[in-house]
Amino acid sequence: MFKNLFKSKEKHTTNGMEVFAPITGKFVSIEEVPDPVFSQKMMGEGGAIIPSNGQVVAPISGEIIQVAPTKHAIGILAEDGSELLLHIGLETVAMSGEGFTVHVNQGDKVQVGQPLLDFDLASVKEKAKDSISPIVFTNSGDTGKTYEPVHVSECQAGETVIFQVKK
């Protein structure tokens, strides 16, 4: 009965790892992001979530390697060496951190489901170009791994698997 209570959500196998949704909302392909830097995969493979709330949790276990000074983006180095960028909204850098509350710092170790930041979704919808939030493997071209999106539509932060990373 209690063995699943303390079980880690992240699953590592000999073939790779699972990546969970960092935000609750609608999961879409990276090609649907209305910004060519993301949709044309200039930054790497990935996907995006159209958020239904303003909470962001760790989608993988790893280390925080970047927190943007404007609080709109966080970079995580996964235990398997994958670098993951969580970018909240489009052109949110212009909000200068307004409406964003970060709960982690560079160098922090995080676990799947751990709160990373909160943002005011209404403010992002009003002040940014779009609330769609890209999730990008910034070193996907260098790892020799494949980053396969899972075919899901609605996802729950910290609960729904959205990518399978395979060696």
URQUIRA-V121524 format. One record per helix or strand of 2 or more residues. SS is the DSSP state (A for helix, B for strand). FROM is the first residue (numbers start at 1). LEN is the number of residues. If there is no record, write none. Layout:
BEGIN
ss | from | len
SS | FROM | LEN
SS | FROM | LEN
END
This chain:
BEGIN
ss | from | len
B | 12 | 2
B | 16 | 5
B | 25 | 5
A | 30 | 3
A | 36 | 4
B | 45 | 7
B | 55 | 3
B | 62 | 6
B | 73 | 6
B | 83 | 5
A | 92 | 4
B | 100 | 3
B | 109 | 2
B | 115 | 5
A | 121 | 7
B | 133 | 5
B | 146 | 4
B | 154 | 2
B | 161 | 6
END
